[in-house]
Amino acid sequence: MNTKISPAKLAKLRALAKTAASRAYAPYSKFRVGAAVLAGSGKIYSGCNVENASYGLCNCAERTAIFSAVAAGEKPLKIECVVVYTPTKTATAPCGACRQVIFEFGPDSRVISTCDGSQEVDVSIDALLPGAFGPADLA
């Protein structure tokens, strides 16, 4: 897990994730989520959850941020850290699909879940998705 991220950079990631949550399109669940992804290049990409009346077409904040990095041309995308923010009393970890996508681009990444309460969860993607498989396993 990458622990060499400066406190100032982590504060920026938290702030960008919180701002992204305010942009969420969540008319059904009312559960607004924001994410900020720190790429190996040092660039930060943010995203929010986007819901749809056809629930299977929804997209999580974490995947929105990661896909934005890919769409912006971040190659190779190497995720250093993902910060997830929810306006809740307790921190919410990424869903299983997001965990797999995070692992795809950052098998050594750090994942921080933060919220309006005092709880924060700071773990490696390996802790969130033990036994994960990625591109190296398909070679």
C-alpha positions in Angstrom: 0.0 0.0 0.0 1.3 3.4 -0.9 1.8 5.4 2.3 3.9 8.2 0.8 1.1 10.6 0.0 1.5 13.9 1.6 -1.1 15.2 4.1 -1.8 18.1 1.8 -2.4 15.8 -1.1 -4.7 13.7 1.0 -6.6 16.8 2.1 -7.1 17.8 -1.5 -8.3 14.3 -2.4 -10.8 14.4 0.4 -12.1 17.9 -0.6 -12.4 16.9 -4.3 -14.3 13.7 -3.3 -16.7 15.8 -1.2 -17.2 18.3 -4.0 -17.9 15.5 -6.4 -20.6 14.0 -4.1 -22.4 17.3 -4.3 -22.7 16.8 -8.1 -24.2 13.3 -7.9 -27.3 12.4 -9.8 -29.1 10.3 -7.1 -32.9 11.0 -7.4 -33.8 7.4 -6.5 -31.5 6.4 -3.6 -30.7 10.0 -2.4 -27.3 8.5 -1.6 -24.7 10.9 -2.9 -21.2 9.6 -3.4 -18.0 11.3 -4.5 -14.6 9.9 -5.3 -11.2 11.3 -6.1 -8.5 9.2 -7.7 -4.8 10.0 -7.5 -3.0 8.6 -10.6 0.7 7.7 -10.7 1.3 10.8 -12.8 0.1 13.0 -9.9 -3.1 14.0 -11.6 -6.3 13.7 -9.7 -9.6 12.7 -11.3 -13.0 13.0 -9.6 -16.4 11.5 -10.1 -19.8 11.1 -8.6 -22.5 8.4 -8.7 -25.0 8.7 -11.6 -28.3 6.8 -11.2 -30.8 5.8 -13.8 -34.4 4.7 -13.7 -33.1 1.3 -15.0 -31.1 0.6 -11.9 -28.6 -1.7 -13.7 -27.4 1.3 -15.7 -26.2 3.2 -12.7 -22.6 4.0 -12.2 -20.7 4.5 -9.0 -18.5 7.5 -8.1 -15.3 5.4 -8.0 -15.8 3.9 -11.5 -16.8 7.4 -12.9 -13.6 8.8 -11.6 -11.5 5.9 -12.9 -13.2 5.9 -16.3 -12.7 9.7 -16.5 -8.9 9.2 -16.0 -8.9 6.6 -18.9 -11.0 8.9 -21.1 -8.6 11.8 -20.4 -5.8 9.7 -21.8 -4.0 8.8 -18.5 -1.8 5.9 -19.9 -0.8 3.8 -18.3 -3.3 4.5 -15.6 -1.7 3.5 -12.3 -3.9 4.3 -9.3 -2.1 5.3 -6.2 -5.1 6.2 -4.0 -8.9 6.4 -4.2 -10.8 8.6 -1.7 -14.5 7.9 -1.4 -16.8 10.4 0.4 -20.4 9.9 1.6 -22.4 12.5 3.6 -23.1 9.9 6.3 -22.1 9.4 9.9 -20.1 6.3 9.1 -17.7 5.7 6.2 -18.9 3.6 3.2 -16.5 1.3 1.4 -16.6 0.8 -2.4 -18.9 -1.9 -3.8 -17.5 -5.1 -5.2 -17.6 -3.9 -8.8 -15.6 -0.8 -7.9 -13.1 -2.8 -5.9 -12.4 -4.9 -9.0 -12.0 -1.9 -11.2 -9.7 -0.2 -8.6 -7.6 -3.4 -8.5 -7.4 -3.5 -12.3 -5.6 -0.1 -12.4 -4.1 -0.1 -8.9 -3.3 -3.5 -7.4 -1.1 -1.7 -4.8 -3.5 1.2 -4.2 -4.7 2.7 -1.1 -8.5 3.2 -0.5 -9.8 5.8 2.0 -13.5 6.0 2.8 -14.4 9.2 4.6 -17.7 10.8 5.7 -19.2 13.6 7.7 -18.7 11.7 10.9 -15.4 11.1 12.6 -14.9 7.6 11.1 -12.4 7.1 8.3 -11.3 3.8 6.9 -7.8 3.6 5.3 -6.9 0.3 3.8 -5.2 -1.4 0.8 -7.2 -2.7 -2.1 -5.9 -6.1 -1.1 -7.7 -5.8 2.2 -10.9 -4.9 0.5 -10.7 -7.5 -2.3 -8.6 -10.5 -1.1 -7.7 -13.0 -3.8 -8.4 -10.5 -6.6 -7.4 -11.2 -10.1 -6.1 -8.7 -12.7 -4.3 -8.3 -16.0 -1.2 -10.2 -14.8 -3.3 -13.2 -14.1 -4.6 -13.4 -17.7 -1.1 -13.2 -19.3 
